[in-house]
């Protein structure tokens, strides 16, 4: 078991007397190697939850275990945790520190105590993993495109050999091609390295396409937790909390209402196309 969250609550103050529950009695288990989607409207608690997982924020009550160890134990090393649970923020500029790409990606390994040579070896390997060739090594990370900045930020975390990679809205502001390139690369890394990936996203299409498991947060609580196809069957309840299902879910449900014998489990464009094709063939 990679991460276990037990009865976690988090309250923060607004002003002098008002406290707000950002997380309410959250209980989750995230096994090694799983690709998890985490969704919820603004203020639902999803980003707060991810910040708990690598110790940036401490729970008001409850416990978080990493590989069976309580991260709130005074003997537990937060530095080690943050090297194993990597968090890539929504705005990659917040994780860029140096004037050259290679030097920037070296920052994490050096901070962990690796030599310059070891750090460069890890940085180069991480950059190649995210599709950044050596022609970018001397480039300024601040002059790259939005998608390239995100790749550099992801490489900076990968260079520390994490076991868990948390991505907070990694495709925000990207065009469809850039979004697909980033998430395709993350998906390939997840499969090849067997790391756990937690993807925070507002895009129902993205989570439907990539993740194995979908967790829905609402007002600090876990509202749904299961396979994307099962969660999206609750599309009316998702609408009630300000979310939605992928457009294909609505399409397949409407076709079903109109009398078409189609598989309403289809959540991606490819699955919907296959389901419609199967129905048309069966109707002949």
Beta strands, then each sheet from edge to edge (+ up, - down):
strand 1: 3-14
strand 2: 18-30
strand 3: 35-39
strand 4: 61-66
strand 5: 69-70
strand 6: 85-88
strand 7: 164-168
strand 8: 196-200
strand 9: 213-218
strand 10: 221-226
sheet 1: 2+ 1- 4+ 5-
sheet 2: 6+ 7+ 8+ 3+ 9+ 10-
end
